[in-house]
Amino acid sequence: MPVSVNNPITDSVLRAAREATGANRALLLAIDGESLTVVAADGDGSSEAVGVSVDIGQGVAGFVAASGQPVALRPSSADQRLDDDVARALGWEPGAVLTVPCMGMDGISGVLELLDTDRDGGFDFDDVESATVLAGIAGTVIEEATAGSSVASPAELHAELAGLAETDPGRYATVSALVRALLDVG
């Protein structure tokens, strides 16, 4: 597996994504050759998902990894888009699915998948936005782990955030709030 399951950053990202969206389960899948492998999980009985693999291009997670497009849906039990997906492989029948690509510096390194939400309407646009920002953090961690290098130091992260604040203040405000939430959760 390309990422350590016991990575505190991915654990914090998953917890923050689950709490920000009201999801019951959060899964992080890393690209591993021609498949996606669950490398970290958070929420209701989700630890059993770690190590499960699906082919890129199969199921919702595979589609997102192949296309780079986020997907939010409320599937029925007969919804074929979940065939060959992690949820079905584990016997789960999610009522709502949100899957976003994890973008690293070199492209897509995995996907963040959120299952079920405590809200009646399923996942909304704000959930997609929050999950996408958090997936970016996870994507960098996956990429760094795959490359065998360490996660950026606090000074390096500070420099990157300062640059983001100068070039895109709106996006910086979103990232800043999510990082603050991660620090409060951890």
N, C-alpha and C positions, 0 to 999 in steps of 0.2 A: 504494500500500500504506500502511496506517495506521501501521505501525511500522518504524523503521529496522532493516534486517537486521544492521547492524554495532553493535547495542546491547550493551554489555558486561554489562548486568544480565540481559537475556534469555538471552544466551549462558551466563552463570553458572547461571541457573535451570535451563536445559535440561541442562547438564552435571551439576548436582547431582541433578536428578530421575532422569537416566539412571543415575548411579552409585548412588543410594539404592535404586533398584528392580532393578538388574541389567539394565535394558533395553539393547538394542543400538542403538536409534534413539529420538530425542526430537524431536517437532515442536511448534511453537507456531503455531496458526492464529488469526488475528484476524478478527472480524466486519467485513465490508466490504460494506455494503449488504445484499443478500439472499444473500451467499455468505460462505464462510470462505476466507481466503487464507493459505498457509504463509508466515510472515514471518521465521522463524528455525528452524534445525535443528541437531542435534548427533548424531554417531554414524556408524556404518557407511554411507558413501555417501549420507548424508541431505541433503547440500547441494543435490542435484538436485531436491529437493522444494520449495525456496524459490520462491515465485511460483505454485505450483499452487493452483487454487481448486476448491472443491466447493460445491454449494448447501446452504444451511441446511435441515435436515430430511432430507438425503440421507446415507447411510452412517452409520457410528458417530459420527464427529466432528459431522456435521450434526444427528444425533439429540441428542447431548449439548448442543450449542449451543441447540437449540430447547427441550429439556426441562429443562436445568439439572441433570440427574442423571448421576453418573459411571457408566461402564460398564467392566467388566473381563470379558473373554471369551477363550476359546481356540477360534477359528473353524476350521472345516474349509475346504478349498479351494472347496467348493461353498456356503459360508455366504453367503447373500444380504445379510446385514447389512453386508458389506464392499463390496458393489456401490456404485459411485459414490463411493468413498472415495479419499483420497489414495494409500493403499498400493496399491490395485488400479490406479489411474491410472498409477502408476509401474512396474507389473509386479511389485510385491512381494507375497509370500504370507506374511503374518505368522502365526506359530504362537500368539501371545498379543498381545492389545491391551488397553491401559488408557487410557481417555480421560476427562478430568475438565474441568469448566467452569472458566474463568478469571473469577473474580468481581472486579469493580471496585466502586467506591462506587455507581455507577449501574446495576449489574446485570451481566449476562454480557457480556464484551467479546471472548471467544474461547475456545479450548480448548487444553489441553495433551494431546498424544497420545504414548504410549510404546508402542513396538513390540518384540516378542520379549523374552524374558528368559532369562538363563542358568540359571534354576531350572526343574526338571521340572514343578512344579505350576502354572506360570504366575504371574500377579500375584496377590497376596493382599491382605487387608484393610489391613495395615500399609503396603503400597505405595499403596493408594488414599488413605490418610490423608496420607502424605508428599507424594504428588503434588498433593493438594488444597491443602495449605499452600503449596507452591511455586507452584501455579497462581494462588493469590491474589496473590502478588507479581507474577507476570507479568500478571495482569488489571489491576492498578493501573498497570503500565508501559504496557500497551496503551491504557488509558483516558487516561492523561496524554499519550501521544504523539498520540492522536486529537484530544484537546482542544488540542494545540499547546503545552501547558505543559511545564515541565521536571520531572524526577524530584525527589522530596523531598530536601531537604538532610540531611546527617547529623544535625543538631540536630533537624529535624522528625521524622526516623525515630526518634531516641532518645526524643522526647516521646511518640510513638505507642506505642513498645514499653513505656515506663514506664507509660502508661495501661493497656495490655494486662496488664502484670504485676500491677497493682492489681486489675483487674476479673476476670481469668481466669488465675490462676497456672499451671494445667495447660497451657492452650493457649500461654501465654507460654513455658513450658519447651520445648515442641515447636518453636515459631517460633525461639526463641533458638538451639537446637541446629542448626536448618537454616541460619540466618543465619551462625552460626559456620562451618559446613561450606562455605557459599558463599564466605566470606572466605578460608578455607584453600585452596579450589580455585582461585579467581581469582588 
